[in-house]
Amino acid sequence: MKSLRLILSNPRYFGPSWVFASINILFGTWAIYIPSVKEKLGINKADLGIALFFLSLGVFIVFPVAAKIIDKLGVGKATWYGIIFSSVAALFPLLAPNYYSLMGGLFLLGAGNGFTDIAMNTLVTEIEKEDRQNFMSASHGFFSLGGVIAGLGSFLIFTINNPALHMLYAVILVLVVNFIFHKHYSHIVAAPVEKEPFSLKLFKPLLVLGIISFVVMGGEGAIVDWSGLFLQEISMAPETLIGTGFLAFSVMMTLGRFLGDSISAAIGPIKIVALGASIAIVGFVFVLTTYTYMAIVGFAFIGLGFSVIVPELFRIGGTVKGVDSSQGVSFIAGTGYSGFLIGPVVLGFVAESYSLKYTFVILMVCTIIVLAATLGLHRRGR
């Protein structure tokens, strides 16, 4: 919890961490109104799926150019401008008068969130290098906390009774706090890196990190989408327990991220990724017993294990020799988001064709591959 105390006691660290929370407050507030938007515009599930594709498209369009923009603006200013853009863009989907404007609004929201995600992770990487303080994992804990804040905001739905007004309140909260604290980070620029000519040797560590990011974030997306259905259909859990798998996963994910920085400082980023993968594998073994309570405990272990991996990947990716921190972070973010968006879809086809249990077997095998890849990186002394 040392990094959490550091964030809460020093505005230099709280400012960037609040950006992490802000992104999920905005996205989570949009998410709770998806059914309302669907009903308001009179669209079916297929139409909604296409509209949500534009959210993903916005994310992917910005990834190839984000690093150049961040380097030109300076990572601190880029983070501040990114959160302003994301805040404004978050209003558009809930103000959309028709289906096509909804697609356009979601595209802008995806682009804003994708850009801010890369900027804020690069910012934390740079501050960590400057101050020799670890708080990347705790910053990701703030991202999870932002989701909790957005979830608590769902209790205001019937009080406010206006989705766009609700989002406006969320935007005001985000912008006011960011305005107060952005002066503590907006001046920061990435330290110059002595670049090396492109080579497979240089790219290889990033490629391995990208594969790990793809698998882990794909696993996170699968737990979000499929944990409840697993407990319902495979474990035959009572209705009151169907949501407890995701709850256990989320709680331990948040807790693990607040604890991760201290552990990383003690054992190093590569070892903590290996430790996280090992804990997640144990979790999958528990889940695959299919017994309800053991499966719930398993989801908790998976959340704890996965919690430390992605923050550490950003930390490692931002310090690869011969690569700008923004480029390393951009690559990790791009591959990770690809996994988060594509993984659950692919696993859904497996579940439909065979069994939902097989999807979790695949996830466990992929996590074992992550552990093997991490051990390989450790042996090479990355």
C-alpha positions, 0 to 999 in steps of 0.5 A: 500500500506504499504506492497508494499512500504516495498517491494520496499524499502527493499531487504529483502522483495523484494527478496522473492517477486521477486520469486513470480513474477519469477514463473509467468514470466516463466509460462506465457511465456510458456503459450503464446507459447502453440499454437506454440508448438502444431503446431510445434509438429503436435499434436491435442487438446487431445494430448495437454491435455495429455501433460498438464496433465504431468505439473499437475502431476509434481506439485502433485508429489512434494507436499508430499516431498516438506516440508521435502526437505525444512526443510532439506535445509532451507527455504531460500536455498530451495527457491533459488534452486527452482527458479534455477530448475524452470528456467532451466526446463522452457526451456525444453518444448520449446526445445522439439523435439517430443511429449514425450520430451514435456511431460517430460519437462512439468513434470519437469516444474510442479515439479519445480514450485510446489516446489518453490511455497511451498518454497517461501510461507513458506519463506514469512511466516517465515520472517513475523513471524521474523519481525512482518511485513505483506507482504504475500498478496503483494507478491502474488500481485507480482505473478500477476505482473509476469503474466502482465510482461509475457503478455507484453512479447507477443509483442516480439513474432514476433520480436524474432521469436524463442520461445526457445530464448524468454524463454531464455531471460525470464530465464536470467531476472529471474535468474539475479534479483534473483541472486542479491537478493537471499543473503538477504533470502538464509540464512533463516531457519524455526523457530523450532516448538514444534510438537504435536502428530497427532490428529483430533483436530490438523488436523481440522483447516488445513482441513477447510483451505484446503477446503477453498483453494480448493474452492477459487482456483477452482473459480479462475480457473473457472473465467480464463476459463469461464468468456469470454464464460459467457459474450459471450453466457449468457450476449450476450456481443459484441465481443469487451467486451468478454475479459473485464470480465477477465481483470476486475477480474485480475486488481482487483485481483492485486490491492486487493493483494497490499492492503490486508496486511494493512487490514489484519494487522488491522482486522486479517487474518480470518476476511479478508478471511470472508470479501473477501468471502462476496465481492466475493458473491456480485460479483457473484450476479452481474454476475448472473444478466447476464447484460453485464456491471453488469456482468463485474462489478461482475467479478471485485468484485470477483477478489477483494474478492478472491485476499486476500483469498489465501495469508491469507490461506498461512499465517494462514496455516504457523502458525497453532500450532504444525505444521511446517510452510512448512507442513502447506503451503504444505497442503494449496498449494496442496488442492488449486492447486487441486481445480485450476486444477480440478474445471474448468473441473468439472464445464465444464461438468456442463456447457455442461450438463445444462448451463454455468449459473449454474456453476456460481450458484455453485461457488456462493454457494461454496463461501457462504460455504467458508464464513460459514466455515470462520465464524466457524473458527473465533468462535473457535478462530483459 
